[in-house]
Amino acid sequence: MPAVEVMILGRKHAFDTPENPDRVRSAANLLDRKLKTVSEVYGMISNEQMLTLAALNLAEELIRLKKET
């Protein structure tokens, strides 16, 4: 299993994954952008709150896209 390194909120994370490394990097980049957006909108909130809001945002987008197809 290849190790994939990604940067999320300026911190390096390494994962052993059977997934395509480019897809993992793309997902990490998307998450990083969402987290930065949440941080800009809500200001100083805990990492847990920031992660929860980003996850809810991504879930809402997924639901909307599934309904559109």
LINLINWO-V445530 format. One line per field, one symbol per residue. psi: psi as a letter, one per 40 degrees, with the letter a starting at -180 (. if undefined). burial: # if it has 24 or more other C-alpha atoms within 12 Angstrom, else .. A space follows every 50 residues. Layout:
psi = ???
burial = ???
//
This chain:
psi = hihhhihhfehhhhhhieihdddddddddddddddddddddeagiidddd ddddddddddddddddde.
burial = .....#.#...............##..#..######.#...........# #.##...............
//
